[in-house]
């Protein structure tokens, strides 16, 4: 007989790793298109992140042993300054990094203009305590430095997806 219980896993804006075509890939494509990598204001807003291998392990642990009714944060890094994300994109694409005024965020970032300036630090303290989960994958900036977000294939696929020509 199955034990019935529920738990919620909250994922950060960035679940990163090879093959990721989410927000970071979209930001890379946008920087290529605009000719610079941008952040809103001073870029001090924090984005939590988790490597996909750590996220997968946490989902397994949640299914196996999370306390009923628990709310878990799949956060490997509790807050990466967005300006550091923009700087990594600029460095890899050999593009300048610029501040985008808050009132121009939507015109520059499109629909991401509502997401990019968010300050969303999150804690993984209880998640680690309840499930003995220790993130072990590379951090976001380290993962970006591996270069897979900047390959020609990643660029073509992300651009096609953004234009509605690739399967989601």
C-alpha positions in Angstrom: 0.0 0.0 0.0 1.2 3.5 -0.8 1.6 6.1 1.9 -0.2 9.3 0.9 1.6 12.5 1.6 2.5 15.6 -0.3 5.5 18.0 -0.5 6.3 20.9 -2.7 9.6 21.6 -4.3 10.3 25.2 -5.3 12.8 25.6 -8.1 14.9 28.8 -8.7 14.7 30.8 -11.9 17.8 29.0 -13.0 18.1 25.2 -13.1 21.3 25.0 -15.1 23.5 22.5 -16.8 24.4 21.1 -20.3 21.3 21.1 -22.5 19.6 23.8 -20.6 17.5 26.1 -22.9 15.9 28.1 -20.2 16.5 31.6 -18.9 20.3 31.6 -19.2 20.2 30.4 -22.8 17.6 33.1 -23.5 19.8 35.8 -22.0 22.7 34.6 -24.1 20.6 34.8 -27.2 19.4 38.2 -26.2 22.9 39.5 -25.7 23.9 38.2 -29.1 20.9 40.0 -30.7 21.4 43.3 -28.8 25.2 43.5 -29.0 25.7 43.7 -25.2 24.9 41.8 -22.1 22.6 43.7 -19.8 21.5 43.9 -16.2 18.9 46.1 -14.7 20.1 49.0 -12.6 23.2 48.1 -10.6 22.6 44.4 -11.1 22.8 43.7 -7.4 19.5 41.7 -7.4 20.1 38.0 -6.5 19.0 35.0 -8.5 19.2 31.6 -6.8 20.3 28.7 -8.9 20.7 24.9 -8.9 22.5 22.5 -11.1 20.2 20.1 -12.8 21.9 17.0 -11.3 21.3 18.4 -7.8 17.7 19.3 -8.6 17.1 15.7 -9.8 18.7 14.2 -6.7 16.5 16.5 -4.6 13.3 15.4 -6.4 14.3 11.7 -5.7 14.9 12.4 -2.0 11.6 14.3 -1.8 9.7 11.4 -3.2 11.5 8.9 -0.9 11.5 10.7 2.4 10.3 14.4 2.6 8.1 15.2 5.6 4.4 15.4 4.7 3.4 18.9 3.8 7.0 20.2 3.5 8.0 23.0 1.3 11.5 22.5 0.0 13.8 24.9 -1.9 15.9 23.3 -4.7 18.6 25.9 -4.3 22.2 25.1 -4.7 23.3 28.8 -4.6 21.1 31.1 -2.5 21.7 34.2 -4.6 24.0 35.0 -7.5 24.2 38.7 -8.3 22.6 39.3 -11.7 25.4 41.6 -12.7 27.8 38.6 -12.3 25.6 36.5 -14.7 25.6 39.4 -17.2 29.4 39.7 -16.8 29.9 36.0 -17.6 27.7 36.3 -20.7 29.6 39.4 -21.8 33.0 37.7 -21.2 32.1 34.6 -23.1 30.6 36.5 -26.1 33.2 39.2 -26.0 30.5 41.8 -25.6 30.3 44.8 -23.3 28.1 44.7 -20.2 25.7 47.5 -19.6 23.2 48.6 -17.1 19.6 48.9 -18.5 17.5 51.5 -16.6 14.5 49.9 -14.8 12.0 51.8 -17.0 13.6 50.2 -20.1 13.8 46.6 -18.8 10.8 45.4 -20.7 11.8 47.0 -24.0 15.3 45.5 -23.7 14.5 42.1 -22.2 11.0 41.6 -23.7 8.8 39.4 -21.6 11.9 38.6 -19.4 11.9 42.3 -18.4 9.5 41.4 -15.5 11.8 38.6 -14.3 15.4 39.8 -14.8 15.2 42.6 -12.1 13.6 40.4 -9.4 15.6 39.9 -6.2 14.7 36.4 -5.2 17.2 35.1 -2.6 16.1 31.7 -1.2 17.4 29.5 1.6 18.1 25.8 1.4 18.7 25.4 5.1 15.6 23.3 5.9 15.8 21.3 2.7 19.4 20.3 3.6 18.4 19.5 7.2 15.3 17.5 6.4 16.7 15.5 3.5 20.5 15.5 4.2 20.7 17.1 0.7 24.0 18.7 -0.2 24.3 20.3 -3.6 27.4 19.0 -5.3 27.1 20.2 -8.9 28.9 23.2 -10.3 27.6 26.7 -9.4 26.0 28.8 -12.1 29.0 30.9 -13.0 31.3 27.8 -13.0 28.8 26.0 -15.2 28.6 29.0 -17.6 32.4 28.9 -17.8 32.2 25.4 -19.2 31.1 27.1 -22.4 28.1 25.0 -23.4 25.7 28.0 -23.2 27.8 29.7 -25.9 28.2 27.0 -28.5 26.8 27.5 -32.0 24.2 24.8 -31.5 22.9 26.3 -28.3 22.5 29.7 -30.1 20.7 28.2 -33.1 18.3 26.1 -31.0 17.5 28.9 -28.6 16.9 31.4 -31.4 14.6 28.9 -33.2 12.7 28.2 -30.0 12.2 31.8 -29.3 10.8 32.3 -32.8 8.4 29.3 -32.3 10.2 27.0 -34.8 11.4 24.4 -32.3 9.5 22.0 -30.1 9.3 23.0 -26.5 
